[in-house]
Amino acid sequence: MQRFGPYTLIRPLTPLGAWERWIALHELNDTDHVVYRHAALHDASERRRLVDRVAKLARPKHAHLLPVEAYSFDEQGRMCLVTPYTGNQEGLVTVADLLARKNGRLEVPEVARVVEQLLDAIATARAHGLSGARIDSARVLIDRRGSVQYELFGLLGREGISTPESEDIRAVAMLAAWLLTGIEPHIATVSVSRVAGRASRGWDAWITAACDPLEGFETIAEALAAMPSRGGVLPARTPAPVTDRRQGGIGAVIRRFRRAAPTEARHSDRDS
């Protein structure tokens, strides 16, 4: 059996990027945990950067961020960090697993709860200087109480690269559309109310605003305040400029082209 301190590694899980994941048993407390293990780094500067990253990851405390309980190098020089085990006897439970158990779609109140918990957790992580890779539904864990636990936000992000909050908001909005419809969207203009019914009608406008790269939500606080479940108001949008059809615009160009085409054709016939 492989060990890390008082933890006995019982069963491997799917790796998370460069990190191995193991279900582990704390021998003294008889409790289940997950041990994440990184390959040994032999360069001293790389080891320091990895320690700094994991230490930063352990700082945020939030009900919906998976907490780091311990971290250190093992006897082989591999960085290990420990979190609670949130799954059941079969393994970790993700939001995708929950969707499958619910026959492919979640109810509107369930989606609202997932979105609110996830956005609130990400806002806390960002307040501590963390910025992650794109939000991944495989890392949105569901614990035994039915609550979201986002798995190690910031662990896989590129060091020193901070992404705007709008990217996280957009990713969460696309996740919401998937949970409401059961259809994984590839474009931002998915209409959830056509699939999920009238109860989800307010979500169409919210998802569209969240996915708008120009005039969407700038902050997570703004996105949370505008959520349909909170009776929110969407941000004011800049009116589109009015184009004089007689003077310009793509429509005018097309109309002039169509008017000119027959004339050119007639000239061509006479020339021949």
N, C-alpha and C positions, 0 to 999 in steps of 0.2 A: 504494500500500500504506500502511495506517495503521501507526503505530509507537508504542512506548512505550520510551524508552531504547534498549537493544540488542535489544529484542523486536520482531519484525515480526508483526503480527496477520494470520493466515492465513485462518481460517475461523470464522464466528460459531457459537456454540452456543446452546441455549435459555437465555434470561435466568434469573437467580436473583433473584427479587424485583425490586428496583430496579437490580440490577447486570447489565450486559452481561457475557457470557462469550465469550472468544475463544481458540481454539487459536493459540498463538504460537510462533515459532521464535527462539531465542536465536542471533543471527548469529555470535557469537564462538565459542560452545561447540557449536553445531549440535545443540542439545537442544530437546525439545518441552516446552511449559509451557501453563498456562492463565492468561490475563490477565482479571481481573474489573475492570470499569470503571463507575464511578458518574457520573451526570450532574453537571455543574459546580454548585457551591453558591456563591452570591455573598454570603451573610451570613457575616461573620467568625466569629460564635459557632457557627453550624452547621458550618462547616469545622473548627473546633477539636474539636467533639464527634465528628465523623466520624474525624478523625485519632486521637483518644483511643480510639475504639472499635476501629479497625483495629490500633493499637499493642497494645491489650489482647488482641486476637485472635491476635496473632503470638507471644505469650509462651509458651503451653503447648507442650511438646515431648513427643510421644507417638507410638509406632509406628503407631497407628490413627487419629490426627488428621491431616488433610491440612495440611501445614505451609505457613505464609506465608513465602515466600523473599525477597520485597521488596515495598515499597509506597512510593508517593509521588504527588504531583500531576503530571499531564502538562502539556504546553505550553498546553492549553486550560483548565487549572484543574480537570480531572476526576481524582478519586481513582482510582488504579489499584493493584491488588495482584496478586501473582504467586504461583502454586503450581505444583508439578510436574504434569505431564500423566500421569495414571494409566491412560488408555485404550489402545485399539488403533487400527488404521487407519480403523475405522468411527466412532469417537467414544468418549466416556466409557462405561464399563460400570458399571451399577448392579446392586444386588441383584435388582431386578425382571428385568433382562436375564439374570442368572444363572439365575433361576427358570425363565424361558422356555426356556433352553437345556437345563435339566434335566427337561424334560417336565412342568413345573408343580409339582414338589415337590422339596425338598432332603432328603437323608438326615439322620437325627438327629445324627450327629457334625458334619455341616456346619452345621446350625442352631446347635448348641451353640457352635461356634467363632465364628460371626457374633455371637451374643448376648454371649458373653464379651468379645470384642474391642470391641464397641460399648459395652457398659456400662463397661468399664474406661476407654475413651477419654472417655466422658462424665464419669466421676468425676474424671479429671484436669482436664478443662476447667472443671468446677465448682470444683475446688480453686483455680483461678486466677481465680475470680470471674465466670466466664462463665455465662450462662443463655440458652438458646436458645428459639426457637419450637418448636412440637410436632415431635417427631422425624419426619422425612419419609423414606420409603424411597427417594425419588428422589435423596436426598443421601447415601445409603449406597453409596459407590463401592467397586468391587472392582478392586484393582490387578492387575498382570500376574503376581504371585505367588499370587493368590487370597486376599489379605488385605483386610480392611475398611479403608477410609479415609473417615472421616466428614468431609463437606465443610463446613468453616468453621462449626463449632458456635459460636453466639453472634452470628453476623453479622446474622441476621434477627430476633433477639429484640427486644422493646421496651426501649428504654433506661431503666434504673432499675427495671425490673420483673423480679423474681426468682421463678421458678416452683419449686414443691417438687420434690425428687428423685422423689417417688412418681409424678409425671406422666410423667417420662422412663421410669421403670421400666415403667409401664403401657403406654406406647407401644411400647417394645421387646418386651414380652410379646405384644402384639397382632401385631407384626411376626413374632415367632417362630411364632405360631399360623398365620399366613398362609404362611410358608415351609414348615411341616410338612405343611399340608393342601392348599395351592394355592387355598384359599378365603379371600378377604379378609374377616375377621370384622368384624361391626358390633356385637357384644355380647361381654362379657367371659367368658361361660360356654361358649364353644366347646369341644367335646370333640375334641381332636386325635387321641386314640388310636383313635377310631372310624374315622377316615380313614387315619391314618398307621400304624396297627397297634400291636402289643404293644411294639415297641422304643421307642415314644414315650409309654408309659403314665405315667411319672413327670412328664411335662411338663404333664399335665392339672392336677395339684394346684399346680404351680409357677405356671402361667399364671393360675389362679384366684386364688391368693394375691397375685400381682403386680398384678392388676386390682381387688383389693378396696380400696375407698377408705377403709374404716374400720380394718380389721385386717390389711392387707397389709404389704408391706415398706416400712419408713420410709426406708431408705438403700440406696444402690447396693451398698455392701459387704455388707449383709445379703442382698440379692437374689442377689449372686454366690455367697455362701457356701452358699445353699440350692439352687443349681442341681442338677438331677438328674445332670448330667455330672460333678459334683464330689462326688456322694454326700451332698449337703447335707440338712439337716433344716429343715423349714418352721417358721416361728415359731409359738409356742403361741397358741392362740386363746381368747378369753374365752367360756365356755359361755353358750349362750343361756338367758335366764331361763325358769324353769318356771312355766307359768301354770296355776292351778287352774281346771279347766274348769267347776267348779260356780259359781265366783265371777265370772269375767270372761274377757276375750279375745274376739277377733272371732268365733271358732267358737261361743262361748256366745251371743253376741248373735244370730248367724244362727239358732241352734237355737231361741232364745226367739221370734224373729220367725216362724219356721215353725210353732211350736206355737200362736202367737196368731192367725195368719192364718185358719185354719178357723173358730175361735170367732167372730171378728169377722164372718166371712161369714154364719154361722148367725144372729147377732143382726140382721144386715142383712135377712135373709130374713124373720124374724119381724116386723120393723118394717114391711116392705112389705105 
